[in-house]
Amino acid sequence: MRAVVQRVSKADVLVDNITIGKINKGLLIFLGIAEEDIDSDINYMVDKTLHLRIFEDENDKMNLSVLDVKGEILVISQFTLLGDARKGRRPSFSKAGNPQKAEALYNQYIHLLRNSGITVESGQFAACMAVSLVNDGPVTILLDSTKLF
């Protein structure tokens, strides 16, 4: 499982020109589900997401999590994060999870984030989405449940 985590001052997602998710200060997360992902990958990513200390404290040090600042989270499914472009010019997406399994894990990730008590919005799985954001910092972090980076 891979994620691009961006600290934002606001973000929203539209499907067919209709806003389906919108947040203020918090995290925008693009989430890619791999074919081999299991519950332990979800649990790792939920824990990392909620406790990643990328918000400034009173001394302007990145020392606070989204939970600490009572931020919000917007989660967008993005299978292209599993793309492999090392060979040729067209990425291979063979590592991406099959849509049924990936959607179930995507929804489980969102459900577990919501259990933390913070506001969690989401995009629409497998839809063509327009995502807008104001990256705060900018701060962008890459996460991988297999700890590749």
Secondary structure as the mmCIF struct_conf table of DSSP 4:
data_model
#
loop_
_struct_conf.conf_type_id
_struct_conf.id
_struct_conf.beg_label_comp_id
_struct_conf.beg_label_asym_id
_struct_conf.beg_label_seq_id
_struct_conf.end_label_comp_id
_struct_conf.end_label_asym_id
_struct_conf.end_label_seq_id
STRN STRN1 ARG A 2 VAL A 15
TURN_TY1_P TURN_TY1_P1 ASP A 16 ASN A 17
STRN STRN2 ILE A 18 ILE A 23
BEND BEND1 ASN A 24 LYS A 25
STRN STRN3 GLY A 26 GLY A 32
STRN STRN4 ALA A 34 ALA A 34
TURN_TY1_P TURN_TY1_P2 GLU A 35 GLU A 36
HELX_RH_AL_P HELX_RH_AL_P1 ASP A 39 HIS A 51
STRN STRN5 PHE A 55 GLU A 56
TURN_TY1_P TURN_TY1_P3 GLU A 58 ASN A 59
BEND BEND2 ASP A 60 ASP A 60
STRN STRN6 MET A 62 LEU A 64
TURN_TY1_P TURN_TY1_P4 VAL A 66 LYS A 70
STRN STRN7 GLU A 72 SER A 77
HELX_RH_3T_P HELX_RH_3T_P1 PHE A 79 LEU A 82
STRN STRN8 ASP A 84 ASP A 84
BEND BEND3 ARG A 86 ARG A 90
STRN STRN9 SER A 92 SER A 92
TURN_TY1_P TURN_TY1_P5 SER A 94 LYS A 95
STRN STRN10 ALA A 96 ALA A 96
HELX_LH_PP_P HELX_LH_PP_P1 GLY A 97 ASN A 98
HELX_RH_AL_P HELX_RH_AL_P2 PRO A 99 ARG A 114
TURN_TY1_P TURN_TY1_P6 ASN A 115 GLY A 117
BEND BEND4 ILE A 118 ILE A 118
STRN STRN11 VAL A 120 SER A 122
TURN_TY1_P TURN_TY1_P7 PHE A 125 ALA A 126
BEND BEND5 ALA A 127 ALA A 127
STRN STRN12 ALA A 130 ASP A 144
TURN_TY1_P TURN_TY1_P8 SER A 145 THR A 146
#
